């Protein structure tokens, strides 16, 4: 289990406060994941004499998990959803009892819940918190059958580099296509995965996309994770948080020369997908040298080239 420093936890909270749960790609919002958890819990409580179970979800967000979970779970439930930023969440109609609260100060009595969910929440707590609470909670990690990841930053843009690293790591390539859907997380590339029937921690297509390797230096961001309809401030926070860029500027509002800088790539919407073209690919476009120089950026040519699409410039300042 990874844990973050206090500074990273605060940064995550500030980003979450500004954008809300809709700006985050979370496994718990996936219907397949919720269905698997419901099936597991149904078996676990099959001999339980209670007519109604008390369940609490820490970090409930917009209630998506409970909405999907309740469709498959066969028991009556008194469900309590706790989120520190519940005021910023727009869809809580699925929760009967949404409550504002923090993991370290839960609004319930000890031993009052039959089941507690905390999906992608414990890893957002400082390690100091987990050390203090280790006599009160049990952290259990159930591994799937096969889940192999390789950091993208170590791969480079060339197929031969990727294949070499994977071969040295003794990772089997099960499928190979042209581009990598990465959601918003530019740190992991899923190479080999099978869905474990016994594991609680399950990677699904909604969150991680398909198993792909790339030939061209292009990235695709899935519609379910990130679209241009999100507030521009939210997009900027996410790009910075996941190291997609150091500064995000709307290209369509940016039709004059900017401060001196180097363009990293262009992010634009096409066929309901957000698509990122990096600098190597940009060099293949018409009039590349006229568009970018060492001293300035002239986005007018990009605007003409991409026609009516909604797109953004990714800028790295010198």
N, C-alpha and C positions, 0 to 999 in steps of 0.2 A: 504494500500500500504506500502510495506517495503522500506526503504531507507538505504544506506550504509554510513559508515564513510568515510572521505577523504582517510584514509589509505586503506580501502577495495576497494574503487573505483580505486585507483592507482594500487593495486595488480591485480584487474580484467583487467585493461588496459594492464599491462605488460604481463599478461598471454595471452591475446587476441593478442597482438602484436607478440608474439612468435609463437603461434599456428594458428592464423587466425580463421575465422568463422567455418571451418570444424571441429575444436576441441570442439565446443560447441553444446550442445543439445538445440535447440530453437524451441519453438512452432510455430514461424512465418514461419518456413521452411516446415511446414506440409501442404500438398495440401488441406486437408479437412478444416483446419482452414482458409486458403486463400479463399476457395470457399464460406465459410460461411460469411466472411467479404465482398466479392464481391456481394453476394446476398443482404446483408444489405445495401451496398452503392448504388446498383442499385435502390432499393426502395426509398432510401433517396433522390437521385438526379432525380427521374422520371419526375419531373416538372421543371427541370433546363433548362433555355433557351440557355445556352452556347453550342456551337458546340464541344468544346474541354475543358476538365477540367485540371487544374494544380494540380498535386499531388506530395507531397514531403514525402519521408520516411526517418526518422532519425534513424540511425543505420541499414543501408540497408544490410550490410554483403555482401554475394555473389549474391544478387539479387534474391534469391529463392522465396521470398514472391511475388515479382512483377511478376515473371515468371508464378507462379500459379494463382495469382490474375487476371492477364490480360487475361487469358484463359476464365474466367467467367464474367468479368466486360464488360458491353455492350457499354460503352461510349468511345469516343476517348480521349486519355490522353497524356498530356505532363508530363512525370514522371521524377522526380529528386530524385536520391538516394544519401544520405549523410552518410558518415562513416568516423570516425576519423582515421581509419587504413586501408583505402581502398587499399593501396599499397601492403598489405599482403593478399588480397583476390584474389583467383585464378580464379574465375568464375564471370565475370561482363558482359558477352556478352548479358545478358538479359536486361541490363539497357542502355537506350539511353543516359542518362546524369549522370554518376557517378561523385560525387564531394567529395573531402576531406574536412571535416569540423567537428566542435564540436557543441553539442547542445546549449552551451552558446554563440556561435558565428556563427550563421547560415548564409550561403552565399546568403541570399535572402532578399528582402525588406519586411517590415511589410505589412501584409494584401495582400500579392501577391499570396497566395496559396488557392485553394478551399478546399483542404483536406490535413491533415498532419497525417501520421502514425508514431507511436513510440512504437514498440512492444518490450517488455522486455528491455526497454532503460531508462525510467524514474526512475526505481528502482536502476539503476546503477549510479544515480546522488546523490551527497551529499544532505542531508536534507537542508543545508544552501542555496543551489542553488534553490530548490523548494520554499523556503520561500521568496527569493528575487524575484522570477519570478511569484509569485502567483497572481499578478495583471494583468498579460499578458496571462496566460494560465489557462485553466479550466481542472482539473483532474476529469474524470468521470469513475467510476468503475461500470460495469454492471455485476451483479452476475448471475450465472447459477441457475438452479433449485435445484440441489444437488451437492455439492462438499465438501466432508469431508476428512480431512487429519489427520493423527496421526504421531507425530515424532517417527522415528524408534529408536532413542537413548533411548526413554522411554519404549520401548516394551520388550527389552531383546530377548534372542534366543529361549524361550520356548513358545509353543503354549498356555499353560494355562495362562501365563502372558499377552499375547496379548488379549485373549478372555476376561480376567478380566477387562482390561483397556477399551476395546471397550464396554463392557456391562455397565461399570460405566459412560462412555461418551454417552450412549444411541445411539450408532451407529449401524445401521443394517448391518450385513454381507450378502452381496448379492452373493458372489461367494468365494469358498475356494479351493485352490490348494496347491501344495507342495513348490513352490519357489517364490521368489519376484523379478521380473525384476525391477531394480531401476534406469536404466540409469546411470548417474554419480552422482546423487544427493542422498546422503545417509542421508537424513533428513526427507523425507516425504513418507508415505505409503498411497496410495489411497485405500479407503475402499468402498465408495459408490458414484457413479457418474452417472448422466444421462446427455445426450447432450441437452443443452437448445437451443431452436430455436430462442429465443429472446436475448440471452446473447452474448456479443462480446468476452468475455474471456472464451474460450472453451478448456477443456483438451481432448486430443485425444490419441488413442492407440500408435501412433508413438512416442510421447514424454514420456508419463507416463507408457506405457506398459499396460498390462491387470490388472484387479482387482484381486489381489491374496494375500493370507496369506501363510506363510511358516510353515512347520512342522520341516524341517531340517534346520540347520544354514548355508544355502547356498544362494548365490546371483547370478543372471544372468544379464549380461549387453547386451542390444540388439545391433544387428549389425548396425542398423541405427544410433546408438549413438556413438559407440566406438569400433574400431577394432584394431588389432595389426599392421595394415598397417600404422597407424598414427606414426609420428616421436616419438621416445622414449622420447625426451625432452618434447614434448607436453603431453604425457601420464603422465609423472612425475608431471608436473605442475597441471594437472587436478586432479590427485590423492591427491596431497597436498591441492589443493583448496577445494575439497569436502570431505576432511578428510578420504579418503580411507586408507591412510597410511602415515607414516612420511618419509619413504625413499623407492624408487623403484629401484630394481636391476634386470637386465636381468639374469635369472637363467642359461640359456644355456651358458653364458659367465662367469659363476661364479662357476667353478668346483673345487674350492679349499676353504679351510676354510676362513671364513670372520672374521671381527672384532666381538668381543663379542656382542651378541644381542639376541633378542627374535623374532622368526618368527610369524607374525600375520596370514599369509595365503599364498596361491599361486593363482596367476591370470594367466590363460592360455586360449588358443583358442581351441575351439572344435566345429566342424560343423558350422563354420562361426560365432560363438558366443564367446564373452569373458566371462569367467566363473571364479568366485572367490570361493575358498574353504577356510573357516576359520579354526582356530586352532582346534576347537572341532571336525570338520569333518576329519581333518588330522590325528587325533589320531586313526581313524578307518583304516587307510592305513597300508599295510604290513610294518614291520620293522620301525615303527614310532620312537621307542626309539633309534634305531641306527642312525636315521636321525637327530634328534634334541636332544641336551643336554642343560643343564643350561648355559654352557659356550661357546658353539660354534654351528655353523650350518654347516652341511655337505650336500650340495645340490646334490651331485652326485647321491644319491639314488633316489631323486625326478626326476632327469633327466632321469634315467633308467625307473622309474615307468611311467612317462608321455610319453615315447617313442619319437616320432618325432614332437610333438606339439610345437608351439610357446608359451612360457609362461614366467611369471615373478615372482620373489620372492618379497613379501612384508615384509620389515624388520623394526622393531622398535628397535632403539638403546637404550641400557641401559646407 
